């Protein structure tokens, strides 16, 4: 599972309607600008600033400011230690996931707040558990009376929240207020109703913590080797990076491949030292003093930390970094590390800001995992959808419409087939297809709430003095359709399906092949149903999803994401909806066939996250099922209940957002890599190549081709002057599913001689028999 996690693509288009729509910042961490309606060919922003200045002028090993920062840290730590000495170590109890409660260690020493750590609790069970757990997930019953979260820096903003959240990393969503990730070495501050010890191999939170700590180690190496001015270094879905300021083009600080080896050597030394990760609470003023000379950290502190509040830093070795944590107990937990690539980027993802140097890395708790990861990376390069799409002449891009694919004839065949595939399901499953406008007055998006949070990612323009925008999602339009007439409880459920073209103003530097684009289509549908219909509709959507991904030859896992801290709506409604989703998942997958992701639901309703695995065991989140209580309120949607009781004549429907493919563009990319360009017959843009042994049989070959074409198959005839062997080889390289060889015997018998893409000779067959055979394969999605 750990190696699979490291292969998750971190640059993916958002597929889940308004819930997961990307915000204004650069989600993939690459630099770029959004297209501005007022700027034409050039994309300017007068608010951009250059702040790096002379903070880095040349590469310098172990610069003096590292020691100065460490001295400030030590002075502040002395103050915090004095504060800690006033805390009362009262006895606490800790409950394990199986319900067993522990109150003391193996030697009979009672657990105490401000003294006992998760590592101590784990060691009570077994030292192996303690040594192999990266981080703890704790749910407090209550804090002790002298613990104040604000005093402990727990209420400060997380400077990495945007980078981590928008990279779609599991485990970074909101937990419930009393459930949180906790350093294994950090003392507990109250009795715990549930504690879980998370290992790299089994849990995404553990992997995120592992890679976050690895980013700190990388940052320490960059500081010690080159004097880099660190900015941010978040974990990714599979690895991590650190951005650092290394001067302008004249400073000679730009990273290059020759830097990888020194960095890896320095990291190896840091790992060998088993440096402890140490958490320290600091005031805003103390943080500014600590990071004097680093204008990027100073800007984060000034803008993210309110006056009069506290935040936290972590130290390992010589590095002190502004960070919420949590982290590994020590650097020795990292057993394998590799610098993987580097690139230029910009501060805050803005090309008008300072140029930064980014180094990516990967790490594991076992050297064998790194070996497997490197092997899989090579396989992934061969299957990269951009490489395959170019080789097979499926799509193209042009700078005059950056982020929007041009679908060439063979690519359009696959694209349209995917849409037809979903439409066939719609017909069988009772969906009604609708067509909605591409542009709306911005008032619609104010009503839906999207304008407040999402306007920067929309293409907006003036229409007769009023602001309009191209739609980035379909759900508000479907709400207008529902509200267009009086609805009865007998009308429900209504299932609106829409393949409307969507546009999102993604940052130019974030655009990546077909996985992040500005123009796309989704197999988008919204179900309006009564509350008592939720369970049945969700089971139907899950069955739809299963059928789709079974056809693709992909497996999946299900997670129920429940009410977050900032949820809107009545708690009782959330509870009923979550219970309905849980029953639906039990019915569909069986008890134990799914896991709960507490507190990670959208603010407007709980959701089912569907993680699908491809042929390389990489995880993709394409399909989604989400409940929405808020849009029906915003649009005042109602249906007649049939009741004559006063006050109960009308009720609000529940809205279910669901997508099976997600964006067709992204699914095309996923399937391209899943199949490695070897498309199954039903989806293939090149199904049959007919090869005459001699030009005398060209007319017969053309007749066969026309018969196949009339039956809806993509068939071609190779009439070139190439040798027979080269024609066969060319057809196989071009990934034709079958080659039909024709000689004098075949012409005489009204047959063809069949070869597969894998060069297996299947022998002679009548043309009509071949058509029956191919039709059967197509009907069975083979």
N, C-alpha and C positions, 0 to 999 in steps of 0.2 A: 504493500500500500504506500510506503514511503517513497519508493522510486516512482510509482504511478503519480503521486502528488507532485513530484518535482517536474513532471512532464506536462502539467496543466498549462494550457496557453493562458497567458495573462493579458493578452490584447484581444478582447472579444467585444463584439457589438452587443448592446443591450437589447434583450428580446422581450422584456416583461412589462410592456406598457408603461404607465406612469410610475409604477412602484420603483423600478430600477433604472429609470431614465437617467442618463449621465448628466452630471452637473457641469458647471462652467469650467472646472479645472481639467488639466490634462490627465485622463485616467490611466493611460499606459505609461505615464512618466516621461514621455518624449516631448521635445519642445515643439512649439507650433502656435499658429494664430488662427482665430476663427475668421471666416469671410465676413467682411463688413459691407453693408449695402452702400455706404457713403464713400468707400475707399477705392472702388474700381480694381484695377490690376494690382495696386499696392495696398498692403494691409498695415495701416499705421495705428498707433495708440499713444497719444501724448502723455499718458500716465506712466509709461514705462520709465524706469530709473536704473542708473548704474551705481551700485553701492560698494562694489568690491575694492575699487581704488588701489591703494598701496598695501592692503593687508597681506598680499602675496606679491613679491617682486622677483623671486627666483627660487629654485629648488634648494632646500636646506634641510639636512638631516638633524633631527632632534633640536628644533629651534627653542630659543630660551623661553618663549611664552608658554611652553608646555609646563615647565617647572613653576612659573608664576601662577598659572591656573591651579596647579596641584596644591600650592601653598594656600591659596584662597579656599580651596576645597577643605583642607585640613582645619583651617580656622573656623569655618562654618560648621564642620562636623563636630568640633569641640562644643559649640553652642548647642547643637541638637542632642549630643550625648548628655549634656547637663539637663536638658528638658526631659529626656527619657528617664533620667534617674529619679524624677519625681512621680513617675507612673507607678500605680499599685498593681503588682503581679497577682491578681485574683485567680482562683482555680476555674478552669473551663472544662467542658466536655466536647468531644469530637465524634460525630456519627459517620460511619462508613456507608457506602452505597447499599450494602446489604442490610442496613438497619442496625448493625452492631455499634454500640457506643463505647468509646475508649476514654479513660480519664487519667491514665498514667502510663509511663513507659515500662520497659521490661524490668527495670531496677526498682519499680514501685514509686518513682518520682512523679508527683502529680503534674498534670499539664497546667500551665499558667499563661494568662494573657501577658503580652509584652516579653515573654521568654520562650515559649514553645513554638517551634516552626513546623510547617508541613513536612519538612525533611525528618524531624524528630518523630512525628506521628507515623510516617511511612516506615521508619527504621524500627518502630515498635512491631510492625507486622513482619518485615524482613529487610535486611540491609540491601539486598538486591533490588527490591522495589524502590527504596530511597535513592540508590545510585543510578537507576535507569529512568527515573521520572524527571521530565524536563520542567514541569510546572504543575501547580495544583489548581483545581477549580473548586472554589469554596462557596458555600451558601451559609451565611451567618444567621443564627437564630436572633441574636442581638449583639450589639457592640457593648463592651464594658463602659462604665459610666465616665471614665476619664479619656475616652477616645473620641476625637473630633475629626471627621473626614477632611474638613477644610484645612485644619491645622496640619494634617498628614499629607496635604497636597493632592488629595483624591478628587477634588472638585475642579481642578485646573483643566483647561482645554488640552487635548492631545495634539501635539504638533504634527503627528503622523496620521491622524485620523482620516484626513482627506485622501492621502496617498494610499492607505491601506483599504479603506472602504470602497473607493472607486476602482480598485483593482480586483474587486469581487473575490476577496479572500474569505474563505469560510472562517467563522469564529470571530470576526471582528464586528459583528452587529451588536446591538445593545443587549446586554444581559438584564435580568431583573435587578432591581436596586441592591439587593443583598447577595447576589451571585456574581462572582468576579474571578478573574485569574489572579493568582497570588504566587509570588516568588517562593520557591521551595525553602529558601534561607531566610525569609522574612517572618518575623514573629506574628502570631495570630493575635487578634484584638477582640476576641469574644468567643462564645461557644458557637460551634459549627454544626448545623443540622445535616449537612452533607459535604463530604470532601472526596474529590476524585483526584487520582494521581495519573497524570497524562504522559504517555510515552510517544516518542517520535513515530514509531511504526503504526500506531493505532489512532492518532487523533490529530486533526488539522490544527487545533489550538497549540498543541505541543510542537508541531512543525513550524508554525508561525513564530512561536517563541524561540525555537532553535535558530531559525534563519534571521530573526531580529537580532539575537545575540551575535550571530556570525557577522552581521553588518557592522556591529560595533567593533568587532575584532578587525575587520577590513579597514574601518575608519582609523583605528589605532595604528595599523601598519602604514596607512597613507600619511598620517601625521608624522610618525617617527622617521619615515624614509624621505619624505619630500616637503614636510611642513605645510601640507594641504590645509586649506581652511574649509572645514567640513560644513555642509549645509543640512541635508536630510538623508537618512539611510534606512528606508523601510524594507520589510520583508515583502516578497512577492508570493504569488500562489505556488511558485516553484523556484525558490532561491531568494536573492536579495541584491541590492545595489547600494552604493553610496555616491552621492553627488558632492563634489568639492570644488572650491574656487582655487584655480592654480594660475591666476594672472591672465593678462590679455595675451594677444599673439606674440608680443615682444618679450614676454617673461620666460618663454621656453618651457612652460610647465605642462603642456598638453600631454596626456597619457598616450602611450604607444605599446605595441605588443611586447617590446623588450622589457617593459615594466612588470609583466605578469610574474616572471620568475622571482625577482626580488620581493614582490609582494607576498607570494606564496611562501618564500623562505622566512620572511618576517612573521607571517601568520603562524607558521610551524613553531617558531620560537615562543610566540605568545601562548599558543596552545600548550606547549610543553611546560610553561611556567604555571599552568593551572591558576591563572589570575581569577580572584573572586569578583563577581559582579556585586557591587555594593550600592544600595539605594540611599539617597540623601534628599531630605526635604529642604527646599530653599525658598526664601522670599523673592519677590520680583527684583528688589534692589540687589539682593545677594547674587541672583542669577546674572544680572547685567554686569556686576563687578567680575564675576567668574569668567564671563565670555567677552570681556573687553578686548577689542582688537579683531573680533570676528563679526563683521557687520551683518552677516546673514543670521547668526544666532541672536544677535541684538535685535534685529527686526522681528524675528519670531517671538521673542520674549515681550517686546514692546507691544505687539499687536495681539498676541494670543493669551497673555497673562494679565488679567485685570489688576489695577493698582490695589495694593493692600491684601493681595492673596498670595498663596504659596503654590509652587509647582515642584517637580522632582527632577533630579539628575541621577545618572548612574556612572560609577567609576569601575573600570577594569584596567589594571596596570596604570599606565600614564594617561589613558584616555578618560576624560570626563565629558559626558554628553547629556544634553537636554533630552529627557525621555520619560515617558510614563511607565515603561516596562510592560509586563514583567520580563525577567531574564533567567538564563540558566544559572545554576549555582556557581559554576566557574568555567573558564575557557577550555579546560581539559576535557569537557564533555564532547567537544568537537574533535572527531578522529580523522576526518578527510575534508579537504578544502581545495577548491580550484577557482582561479580567476578565469572567467569564461569569455568575456568580451568587454569592450569599452566603447564609448561614444561621446560626442559633444551634446550638450543640452543647454538649457537656460534656466536661470532662477525663476521659479514660479511658472515654468512652462511658457514663458513669454520671450519671443526671439528679440525683443527690444531691450531685455534685461541682460545682466551679466552672463557671459558664456561660462558654463561650468563643465567639468570633466566627470563623466560617470563611469564607474567600474562595476560590472556585474560579477556575482560569484555564486557558487553553489557549495553546499557542505552537507556532511552526513555524519552520523554517529558510528559508522562502520565503513572501512575502506572498500569493501566489496560493493556497497551501494553506489559509491562514486564510479566504480568500474562499470557497473550495469548502466548507470545514468549516461556515461559517455558513449557506450555502445548504442543506447536508444537515441541519443542526440544525432548520431550519424544516420540512423534509420529515418529519423524525423526530417533531416535535411533532404533525403531522397524523396520523401513524400510531401514536401512543402507544396501547398496548393498553388502558390505563385509560380513555382518552377513547372509543375505539371500543366497548369492552365496555359502557360506560354508555349510549352512543348506541344500540347495538343491543339493549340490555336482555338482556345475556348473564350477568352476574354481579353480585353486590353484596357489600358487607362490612358488618359491624356491630361496634360497640365491645365488645359483650358476648362476642364471640369473635374478638378481634383476630388478624389473620394467618391466618384461615381463611375461604376464599371460600364464599359461598352461590351454588350454581350454579342459576341460573334456568332455566326449561324450554328456551329456545333455546340457552343456553350448555351445558346438560347434553347436548344433542344432539351438539355438536361434541366434547365431552369423551368421551362414550361411543363416538363414531365413531373417535376416535384409538385408544382401547383396542381396539375391534373390529379395526381395521386391523392392529395389532400381533399380536393373537391369530390372525388369518388367517395371518400369517407363521409364528407358532409352530406351527400345525397342519402347514404345509408343510415346516418345517425341523426337525421332530423334537424339539420342546420339550414337556415335560410341565408343565402348570399345577398349582401347589400353592396351598394356603391355610394360612397360619400365624397363630398368635395375635398379638393386638395388644399384650398386656401380658405381661411376664416378671418373674420374680424377678431382682433386680439381680445375683445370683450369675452369671447367664448373661453379663452384660456385664463382670463381673470376669474370667471365664474368657476371653472374647474379647479383653480388653484395652481395650475402649472406655471402661469406667467410669473408668479412671485418667486418661484424657486428655479425656473428652467428657461427663462426668457433668453439668456445668453446663448443657449444651445439651439435657438430657433432662428430660422431665416425670416426676418421681419422686413416690411416695406410699406411705403405709403400708398394708399388708394384714396384719392379724392380727399386728402387731408386727414384721413383716419389710418390708424396703424392696423395692418393685417399681417398674417404669418402663414407660412406653409406648415401643414400639420406634421408634428413629429410622432403622433400616435392617433389611434382611431376612437378611443373610448369616449371622449366628450361628444363626438358626432353621433355615436350610437345612443348616447343619452338623449340627445335632441330628438332622435327618431322615436325612442320609446315614449317621450313626452308629447309626441305629435298627435296623439289621440287618447281617448279614455280607454284604459286597460282594465280587463276583468281578471279575476283570479283564474278563470277558465282559460285565459290566453297564455298563462305561464306553464312551463318555462318558454321564453322567447330566446332563440339562439341565433344571434346575428354574426355572420362571418364576413370578413372584409379583407381583400388582398390589395387595398389601396396603397398607392405609392407614398412613402414617408420620407421626410427630410430632417436631418439633425445636423446642426452647424458644428461638427466636431473640429477640434483643433487640427491644423494642417499637419503638425508633427506627430499627431496621434493616429493618423490614417495608416492602415496596415492591410494591404491586399484586400480581401473580401471580409476580413474579420472585424474591421472598423471602417465604416464608409459613411458618406453623407446622404446617399440616396439608396433606399432599400424597400423591400416589401416583406410583410410578415403574414403568416397564416393566422391572422389575428381574429379572435372571436370573443364575444361577450354574451354571457348567459344571464338573463334577468329571470329570477325565480323567487318563489316564496321561501321563507325560512325552512319550512318543513320539506322542501325539495332539495336542499343543499346536499344532503348525503347521496341521494340518487344521482344528481348531476355530477358530483365529484367522482363517483364510481364510474360513470359513463366516460368522463374525461380521462380518467386513469386507464380505462380499457382502450380508449382511442390511442393514448400515448404508447401503451404496450404493443398494440398492433403495428404502429409506425416503426418503432425501434426494433421490434422483432424482424420486420421486413428488411431493415437496414443491417441486421446482424449485429446489433449493439445491445449491451446489457445496461442496466440502470440501477440506481439506488434512490430511495425516497426519504425525505426529511420533512417533518412538520415544524414550521417556524411559528412560534406563538407570540402572544402579546408583548410588545416592547414597552419600555418605561413611558415613552411619549405617545402611547396609543391614544387615538381619538375614539369617542363613543362609549357606551355603557359597558361596564365590566361584565354584566350578566349576559349581554349579547355576545361579547367575545367568548365567554365561557361556553355558551351554547354552540357557537360556530366551531370552536376548537374541538368540542366533543363530537360534533357531526363529522368533521374532517377525520378525527381519530377513528371513528366507527367505520367511515368509508375506507380508510387505509387498512384497517383490520380485515374488513370484508375482502378487499382487493388483494392485499399482500400477506394477510395472516398476522396474528399477534407476533411481535418480534421481527416482522419483515420490514420495519421502517424504524427510524430513530427520531427523537424529538430534538429540536434546536431551540431551547428556551430563549425567549426575548428577542428573537431575530425576525419576527414578522414585520410586515410593512406597517406604517403608522395607521393605515386605514383598514387593516384586516389581516387575519392569519393567512399563511400561504403554504403550499406544498412545493418544495424545491426538488427538482428531478435531475439527478446527476447521471449522465450517460457516459459509458466507457467505449472507446473506439478500439480498433484492432491493435493499437499500440498501448492499450490500457491507459490512455490519457483520459482525463475527466473533462467533460464539457457540460455546461448548464445551458441548454437550449429550450427545452420544454418548461412550462410553468403553469401552475394553477393557483390563482389568488382570489381571495374573497375581498370585496370592497363594500364597506358600509357608508363611506363618505360621499362618493359621487352621487348616489341616489338622493342624499340630503342636499348637496349643493345644487342639484338640478330639480329638486322638489319632485322626484319621481314617486308616483303612487299608482296603486291598482285598486279596483273595487273589490272588496272582500266578500260581497254577497250578504254581509251581516246587516241587520236592521237595527242593531244596538247602537245607540247614540255614542258617537266618539270612536266607534270601531268600523265605520263604513269603508274606510280606506286604510291601506297599509303600505309601507315602503317595500319595494323589492330588494333582494340582495343581488349584487352584481358580481359575477364571476369572470375575472379576466383569465383567459387561457390561450396558450399557444403550444403547438406540437413541435413544429420545426423551429419556431422563433423566426429570426430573419432568414429569408430564403438564401440571401447572399452568404450569410455565415454558415448555414447548413450545407450549402454547396461546398464551401471550403472544408468543413469537417468531413463530409463524405468523400471529397477528393483525396484527402489524406488517409481516411479510413480504408478506402479501396486501393490506395496507392496508384490511382489513375486507371485501374483495371475495373471499369464500370460493369456491373451486371447487365445482362441483355436488356432487361426491361427499362433501364435507365440510360443505357449506352447511346452516345450520339453517333457512333460508328458500329453498326451491328453486323453487317455482312459485306465482305469484299469478294467480288467474283473475278477469278483469274483465268483467262484463256491461255491454254498451252501454246496456241498458234493463232495468228490473226484471222485464219479462216473461220474460227469459231466466235469471232467478235459479235456477229449479229445475234447468235443464240444467247450469248452472255447478256446482251442488252435486253432480250426478251425475258430472261430470267429476272433480271434486275427490275424490269417494269412490273412483273407479277408480284414481286416482293414489295415494291413501292405501293402498289395498289392495295396491299394488305396492311399498310402502315408501318413497314420496316424501312430503316435507313440502310439502303444498299447502294454500292458503287461498283463500277467495273474498271479494272486497271487495263487501259488500252495503250499504256506506254510501251516503249521499245526495250524496256529493261528485261533482263533474263528472268526465266521462270522462278529461279531460286531467290532472286532479289525482290521480285513481286511478293512472294510469300513472306519473306522477311520484313519487308516494308509494311505489309498489312498487320503483321504481329507487333511491330514496333509502334504502329499507329493505334494499337489496341482494338482492332476489329475483333469482335467476339468469334466470328467464323470466317474462314476463307473457303470459297466454293471453287474448286478446281474443275475446269472444263476442257476435255479433249474430244477426239473423234468418237470414242466409245460413249461418252456421256451425251453427246449430241444425238447419236443414233438411238440411245435408250431413253432419251427425255429425262436425264438424271443430272446430278452434280456429285462431285466427290468432296466430302466434307473434312475440313481440318479445323481444329480449335485454335484459340489464341495461344495455347500452351504447346502447339505443334503436334497435338494428338490427332492421328488419322482415324476418323470415324467411319470412313467408307462411303460407298455409293448409295444414293437415295433419290427417289422420284421427287421432282420439284414440288408437287402437291403434298406429298408426304412430309417434305421438309417444312412447308408452310404450316401444316398442322402441328408439327413438333415445335416450331418457333412460337406459334400462338400459345401453345400450352405453357411454355417457359415464361412468356410474357404475362399470361394470366396469373401465374403462380409467383410472380415477382422474382424470377430467377435470372 
